[in-house]
C-alpha cells in the first residue's frame, strides 16, 4: 500500500508510478525545450536551382499572385502584372503568370506563420534587390542580390539570375519577409514555405514522445 501521498511505499521507496511520472515530466520538459529553442541568430542557409525549380521537401506554395494566398499569409506593398514593361519590370524567365514587382525605393512585406524554410522564384536578380527575414527573439537577416548570385547583373533570361532560391533558417523561426529594391525592379513569384507545426500539433507530438518514454 502507498503512504498518504499515494506516491511512496511505507518504507520510503518511490512507487513505480512516481518514478514513471517523474521520467515522463522530464521527457515532456526536455522535448518542449528542444522544440521551442532557437539559435543565437545563426546565418540562414541559401541554395538555389535554375529557373523555377521544384519546391523543397516539406514546403508548399503559399503565394502565387494568381489565386488567394494560403491561410495565414498576407502581403502588402509591391504591385503585380503579367508580362514585362520596359523600364518598369521584367517577368521572371519563363513565367507567363502574374508575378510581383517592387519598384526602386519601395518595399513589399509578407507576414506569415512561423517558418523554418522558405523558397521563391526570383527573376533577373540585381545587386540592388534585397530580402530581409525577421522572426522570433529579434532574429533579422538581410540578403542582397550580390549574396544570392556571383554576378547579379539583372540578366532577364540567364539561368544564373533567374532561379528558385531556398532559405533554411535552422532553429530560427521567421514570421515576416521584406522585399526591397533601390532601383527598378525586384521581380518574384511562386512563394513556398515550410511552416512550423501549430502549438496543438506540437503538444500532441510532445505527449506522444512522453508516452513512448514512459513505456520504455
N, C-alpha and C positions, 0 to 999 in steps of 0.2 A: 504494500500500500504506500502511496505517496504522502508526504507531510502536508500540512495545511496549505502550503503554497501550491501544491499539486504538481511540483516540478522536481522534487528531490525525494530519494528514499529515506527511510528512518535513519540510516547510518550516514547521511550527508552526501552520499554519492549521487551525481547527476542522474536523473531519469533519462532513458534513451530519447524520449520526446523532447526534453530540454536540449539535449545535445543536437538533435536533428534540427530543432527550431533555430538554435544559435548558428549552425552551419548555413541554414537557409538564409538567415538575415545577412550573414557575411557575404554570401553569394549575391544576394539582391543588391547590397550596397556596392560591392565591387563592380558588378555589371552595370549598375546605374552610373557609377563614376566613370567607367570606361566609355559608356555611350554618350555622356554629356561633356567629356573632357575635350578641350581644344588645344591646339599647339600654340606656341608663342609666335603667332603670325608667320608661319613658315611660308616660303615663296610658293606661289601657285605653279603647278606643273603644266607645261604647254606642249602639245603635239599638234600636227596638222596633216591633212591629206589633200591632194589636188582636187580642185573644184568642189562641188557639193557632195562630199563623200558620205558614207554610211554613218549612222549615229553610233555613239559609244555604247557598249553593253550597259543596260540599266537605265538608259536615257529614253525620253520620249519627246516628240515635237510638242512645244507648248505655245509658240507664237509663229504664225506663218504669214500674217497680214492678208490672207485670203479667206480666213474663217475666224470665228470668235476665238479669243485666247483661251487656253486651258484654265480651269478654275484656280484662283489664287494668283494669277499672273496679270499684271496691268502695265501698260507702257504709256508715257506721256512725253510730249515733245516730238521733234522729228516730223517727217511727212512721208507719205507713201506714193508710189506710182508704178506703172508697168512700162517698161521700155526705158529709153535714155533721152535726155535733153542736153544738148551741147552747152557746156558752161555751168550746168546745174548738177546733174548726176548721171552716172552710167550704171546700167543694170549689171549685177554680178554676171560673169561669163556663163552663158548657157541658161540664164534664169529668165523665163518668159512669163513668170507670175509677178504678183505685186511684191514689192520689197520696200524697205525703209531707207531713207537717206537723211543725213544730218548735215545741214549747211554749215559753212565756216562761221565760227564764233558762237555756235549754239550747241545744245546737247539734247539727248533723249534719255529718260530714266525708266528702267524696268524694275518693278518691285515684284518679289517672288516669295514663295515659301522658302524655308531653309534648304539650301542646295549644297550638295557635296561635289557635284560636277556640272559642267555647262559646256555647250558647244554651239557654234553658229557658222553660217556661210558668209564670209566677208568677200566683197568684190573690190578689185583694184586697190589693194592696200597701199596707203601713203604714209609717209613719216609723220604727218600731222594728224593722223587718226589716233585715238586712244580709247581704252576701255578701263574703267575704274570699278573694282569689285569692293563692296562693303558688306560687313557681316557682324557676327557676334563678337563681343569682347573688344570692340573698337577695331576689328580687322579691316584693313583697307590696303589695296594694292592697285597701282595704275600701270597698265601695259601700253606702250606706244607701238605705232606701226613698225618702227625700226626694230622693235624687240620681237615682233611676230615673224618677220621675214628679213633675210640678209639685205635684200635690195628692194626697199619699199618705194617703188617709183611710180605707182599708180597705173601700171600696165593693165589695160582693160580686158585682155584676152589670155595673158600668160597663166600657166598653171602655178607659177611661183607667187603670184599676187592675187589669185582668185582661189581661195582654199576654205575648207571647213577646218576651224580651229577648235581644239578640245582643251578645256581647262579643268584641271583636277585640283581641288582645294585641300586635299589631305584631310586632316582632322579639323580644319577651319570650316566654318559654315557661313555661306553668303546669302543675303536676302535683298540685295539691291545691286543693280548693274547700271553704270552711267556710260553712255556712248557720246564722245565729244570729238570735235574737229575744229581746227583753227582755220581751215580753208575748205572750199567746196571739193568734195563732199566725202562723207563716210557712209558707204552703202553696205547693207547686210540683209540677210533673210534666213528663214527656217531655223529659228532658235530652238534648241533642245536642252533638256535639263534632267539631272538625276536628283530628285528631291529626297531629303531625309525623311524616314517614316514618321507619321504623325505620332504625338505623345501616346495615344491609346495603343498604337501598334507597338511602340517601344515597351509599354507596360506589359502587354501580352508576351512579348519576347522575354522580358526580364523574369516574369513569373514562370514562364516555361523553363528558362535556364535554372531557376531556383528549384523547381520540382525535379529536374534532371539531377541537379546536385544533391538534393535530399535523398533521392532514390539510390544514388551512388553511395 
